[in-house]
Amino acid sequence: DLMRLRQFKLLFIIMIVGMASLLCGQTITIDLGEGTDTNTTTGTAPFNIFYKSLRSQSVYTATEINETGFGGPATLEEIGFYVTDPPIHALPNFIIRVKHTTANDASNHDNGPFETVYTNPSLMPVGGDWFMMTFTTDFEWNGADNILIDTAFGLLDNYNSSGQLWIYDAPNGMRYGRSDSVDQTNEATTTTTAYKPQIRMVFDGGSFIQDDMAATAINGPTSPSIGNTYDYVITVRNIGAVTQDNYTIKLMQEGDIEIDSVVGTQSLEQSETADYTLSWTPSVEGPTYLYGEVILANDENPGNDTTDNLNVTVMPSGVN
């Protein structure tokens, strides 16, 4: 019996160690962007070879990442792009550089410093799926700043109208420089696009946010008149993993003035959205702005509780 007890204890310890090893090695995969739109065969993207050399920079915001329900800090180990039409030539000296940034888009060229996380002397992307690139040096994301992804490849012998990826709309979403004669790897990017590549990120560590409601949009009249009542629609989204049915939506005015509020009545599972209509009867003429706000007890990410501002100009009474 003593021998059996010892054997049982040993087996139990082995099981616990094995489970711990599995848990420690777990990774979390998130995708940013949606749809199946692609860059054109001549349009810029990290794998497009309409020019012989190309460098691109795109910013993926912490808010975008958090909206998938994931939160850092965490270790970024791998990224990939969904390739619909691969380049017909291998990309020479392909490089990925990454850095933290407070910029929300790629309006301006970023000179670094960067962390070089991936290099490949001859990268040949494959189409029809996510083409993943495992970092040789991991990037430690701090969980708060945005992530800038910088890619480049050297001069090809020949250009070709190929290299298409899934993209999504984003004002100043990507900037680039490309040339048939100069290696762009260390050249400043010069031009912006209204889209950026959809991206798959693989993290080690971090966690899925449990309680997080976001106010994502506000829509309504921008030229209301004094004395009339107007409706404004505020869109909220449940980002966290826990279903939410006890939250408050507020219509706010410049100066943190609360105009109207309503208790959320719709139960929202993760990623579900709801629209709520709130009212305003302006009393002061002139320019101001409105915004929506959602209040949730124990919200883990208050940074997304308010919408962008909606600029309005209040007109005199009787002016429609």
N, C-alpha and C positions, 0 to 999 in steps of 0.2 A: 504493500500500500504506500509506503514511503517513497519507493522508487517511482510509482505511478504519479504520485503527487509532484515529485521533482520534474518528471517528464511533462506533466501538464503545465507547470510553471514556466518551463523552458519554451514550450510551444506558445504559450500566451505572450511571453516576452518577444519572441520572434514575430508574432502577428502584429504587436503594437509597433515595433520598430519598422516593420514593412509598411504599415499604414502611415506612419509619420513620414517616411521617405517619400511615399506617393504624394501626400499632401504638400510637402515642401517643394516638390517638383512641379506642382500644378501651374499652368499658365492660363491666362485669360485673353481671348481674342475678341477684338471689337472692329467693326467696320464703320467708317465715316463716309457719308454720302449715300445717295440712293438713286435708283433709275438705271437706265441702260444707254444714256446719251454718251457719245464718244467725241473726241477731237476728230477733225477731218484728217484725211490722209496727208495733208500739207500743214495741218495745225499743230501747234506746239504741245508737246507732252514729253515726259522724261525719256520715253523710248522712241520718239519720232525722229526719223532720219531724213526729212526733207532737206535739211542742211547737214553738212558733214560733222559738225560739232555743236553741242548744245549744253547750256547750263540752265537749270530751273531752280526757283525757290518758291515754296508754298508754306503757309502758316496754318496749322491745325490747332484750334483754340482749346483751352481747358474746358470751356463751356460745351463745345462740341463733344468732347470726350465724356464729360459728366452726363450729357444728355443720353448717352447709351446706358446710363446707370452705373458706370464704372468710375471709381475715384482713386487717386494716388495718395501718397507717392508710390511709385512702382518702377520697375526696371524694364525699359523697352528693349526687346531682344531681336525683333524681326519686323520687317514691314513688307508689304507687297502691293502691287497694282493689278487690277483686272484687265488682262490683255485680250482684246478682241481680234486685233490684226498685228501680229508681231513684226518687228523690222526684219527685212530679208538679210541684213548683214549684222554680224556680231558687233557690239558696242565696245570700242577699245578703251581700256583704262577707265572703266565705269567706276564712279565714286559716289558714296552717300555721306554727307556731312550733316550733323544735327546740332541744334543749340536751343536753349531756352530763350524766349523773347516775350516782351510785353506788347509787341505789335499785334494787332488783331487781323491783319491781312498783309499782302505782299506789295503794298503801295510803294515802298522804298527798298532799295537794295540794302542787304545786310552784309557788312564786311566781316562778320564774325567777332571774336574767334569761335571756331567750330570744333566739334569733336568728330573726327573721322571714324565712322562706325563700320564701313563696308567698302571694300575695293575688289574689283574683278578685272583682270587684264583683258578678258574677252567675254563679255556677257551676251548670251544668246537667249533672250526671253522666249517663252513658249506661250501660245495663244489658247483661248478657250477656257481660262480659269484664272484664279488669283496666282500671279507669279510672285513667289515669296523669296526674300533675300535675308538670310540669317546673318546678324551682325557678328563681326569678329571681335568688336569691342562694344559692350552693352552701354546704353545711355540711361543714366539715372534721372528719371523725370521727378521733379520736386512736387508734382501734384497740383501746383498753383499756376505756374506760368504756362504760356502757350508753347507749342513745339514747332520749330522751323525745320523743314526738310529741304536740304540742298542736294541736288543731283547734277551730275555732269558726265560727259564722255568726250574723249579726245577726237582727233580728226580721222574720219573714215576715208577710204580710198575713193568711194563713190557714194553719192546720195541716192535716195529713193523715196517715193511717196508711200511710205509704210510706217507702221508704229502707232497703233491706235489703242487707247485705254478708255475705260469708263471714267466719266467726269461728272461734276455737278456744278450748278450755278453758284458763283461766289464773286461778288464785285472785288476786283483786284485780287482775285484768288491765287493767281500764279504770276510770277514775273520770270523773264528769260532773256538770254542772249544767245544768238546762234550765228554761225559763220561757215563758209565753205573754205576759208583760208587760214583762220586763226583758231587755235585750240582755246575753247571757251572755259576750260576748267577753273581758271583763276581770274577770268575777266568779269567785270561788273555786269550784272543783268540790267537791261535797258527798257524792256517793254512789258506791259501787264496784260493779262487776259481777264475775262469776266467769268472764268471757271477755274476749277482746280481738280486734280486727279482724285477720284475716290481712292481711299487707302484702307488697307487692313493692317492693324497693329497687334502685335503679340507682346503681352506684358507678363512679367513674373512679379508676384506680389500685388499690392493694391487690394481693393475689395469693391464689391458692388454696393452702392449706396442703398440704404434701406428706406429712409424717409426724406423725400425731396420733391417738392412741388415747384414748378417754374411757371412764370407768367411770360408767354412767348410773343404775344401780339396784341395791339390795340387798334381798332378801326372805328371811324366815325367822322362826322362833319368837321371840316377845318375852318369854316367861316360862319360860326353860329352868331345869332343876334341876341342882344340883351333882352331878357324877359321870356324867351321861348325855351322850351324843354327839348333836349336832344338826347338820343340814345347812342351809347358807345359800347362796342362789343370787345370784351377782353377774353383772349384765349389762354387757357391754362393747360399744363401737361404734367402728368405724373412721371417723374424721372426715376424715382426709387423703386425698389423691388416690392415694397409693401403696398397693398391696395389702400387707397385713401378715400375717405368719405366724410371727413370732418376738417374743413378748411374754409377760409374766408377770402373773398375777392373784393378788392377796393379800387375805386376810380379816384386817382390822385391828381392834384394840380401843382404847378410850380410853387415851391416854398413848402413842400410836404403837407399841403392842405388836403384833407380827406373830403371828397365831394359826395361819394355814395359808397355803400358796401352791401354785400349780399353773402349769405352763408352758402357754401357749395353743397348742392343737393345730389349731384351725380357721383356715383361710386366709380373711381378710376383705377384700373389696373395699370401696371407698368407700361409706359409709352402711350397710353390713351390720353386723348385731349377732350376738352369741353369748352363751349362758348357761353359766356354770361353777359347779359345786357344790363348796363347801369346807366343812370340818367344824370344830366347836368343842365341846370338853368343858369346861364352866365348872368352876372350882374355888373361887371366892370368891363368897359370897352378897352380894346387894345390887344397886343400880342401876348401870348403866354404858351404854356405847353401842358399837356396831360400825359399821364402814364398809368398803366395798370399794375397792381401789386397783388400777390397771393400770400396769405399768411397760413402757415402750418406749424403746429406745435412740434418742437424738437426737429425742425428742418435742419438737415445736415449740410446743406449747401445754400446759404442765404444769398449768395452772389447772383443767383438767377431768379430772384423773387420778383423783380420788376421788369416791365417791358422797356423797349426804347421809347424815347419821348415822341409824342405826337404834337407837332407845332400847330397852333391854331391862332387865328386872329378874330377876336370878338368884335362884331359889327354893331353899330348903333341900333337901338330898338326900331323895329319896322323894316329893317334892311334884310332881305332874304339872300 
